[in-house]
Amino acid sequence: MKLFSYSFFEPKQLPDHRTWDKWRAESQRYWFNIPTIALLNKVLYPDYKTKFYLSPNIFDNPLSDIFNIFEIEYEIIQREYSFTEPAIWRMMPLWERNIEIFHARDIDSLTSENEYKYIKTFENSNCSIGTIRSHENHYNLPCRMLAGLCSFKPNKIPLNIKGFNFDMYYSMKENNYGSDQNLLIKTFTFNQQFIKDNFLDCRIDRQFNKQDFDCVEANIENITLQQKTKNIFDKIKQLTNTTWLGEPCDSRGDLVNYLLNENNEIKLKMLKNKDLTLFYKVQ
């Protein structure tokens, strides 16, 4: 099984420190792209499943009907949290034997042409761990691996690196806002003997610095796209006005309607729900 893995939880504090994020003060910001993510994954990555790891309070929001309408697979995680600890939940597939490949991703940004090329490159590589670095700050120790832009082949990662189970991994977290990324870097980027030949680093968009440890460098230039696929990526870039992979965006309105026009059955279900129609600006 191939999987895209997401965490979704109601934040108990907004990310005011994220100066690059124009929606950092929006309380509903993490709902913006849910239908777009589901639609894009279905079209662009048909051999992948999409799964969300959810906090129970997600279903206090009337917008949560989106999960049933799109038939999105999810798992409710009964764990208390104070900061961004739930972002670590998307790492759970790392200990599932039936998962061949999975990519942990954020829900406030969308895929891109360069990510598509990276995913194909990672699939075809001998590497079992990978990351994409796309922003100019994605460099050096704090950002040498990105929690929302990382990839794994679980059955090829030794237990002495990833730990024996998720609870063991989760217990090693720090109690701070960026606990997910800090834990990721600490776990997967320091065993130089393993990562030298098993870690795939991909720098794209606004990042030009080489990785600060020895690893495999991704070459995505030989990946070609069908014109229909390229048209979708061009539309994403045009309607979200993003310049780097992982940049927060709001895909409501034009982009979600563009995708829904190819999915009339789902569109009709959306239109029957007033909350979803108004919030996602479905027409």
PyMOL commands that set and color helices and strands:
alter all, ss='L'
color gray80, all
select helices_A, chain A and resi 29-31+34-44+56-60+62-69+85-95+113-124+141-143+154-156+159-162+166-170+179-188+192-198+227-240+254-260+264-271+274-280
alter helices_A, ss='H'
color red, helices_A
select strands_A, chain A and resi 2-8+48-54+73-76+101-105+129-133+149-152+199-203+216-217
alter strands_A, ss='S'
color yellow, strands_A
deselect
rebuild
show_as cartoon
